């Protein structure tokens, strides 16, 4: 599931742009030569897993971490929404997240999920896929909203998870 290496060029380019970094600064942070940073940035060399771990420790940038995770999991994790129809302001992302959550809730309310999976016909299976897609879109917008809050307010996801884990365990959500 986790690749040994991945093309991290877009992740590095976005990190450099977002944090106004130079190849030399990244070389120091990653313990690499400036030439190797250039190769990684321009996609001429794949980033190795150990370099990715070092880079995440050096730069706790939520978008960069999401980009790297997506690259190293062959696209299984949440993408950072940067398309031409996306405004990356926290209020815009919040509004989109709420909209997608409401659509997901409406799709779940449909009674198709009460039936056993083996009894569904073709149309009902398509409806289950639609529910899945709505939940996926809600999750993607929610994750992007959280990323923006982390960036705007300096919130550490690691710290928030560490603080909340005891409560989640007490509720029986985690073991």
Protein Blocks (a to p, Z undefined) as FASTA:
>chain_A
ZZfbdcfklmmmmmmmmnopafklmmmmnopafklmmmmmnopaccdfklmmmmmmmmcc
fklmmmmmmmmnnopaccddfbfkbcfbfklmmmmmmmmmmmmmmmmmpmklmpcfklpc
fklmmmmmmmmmmmmmmmmmmmmmmmmmmmmnopafklmmmmmmmmmmmnopaZZ
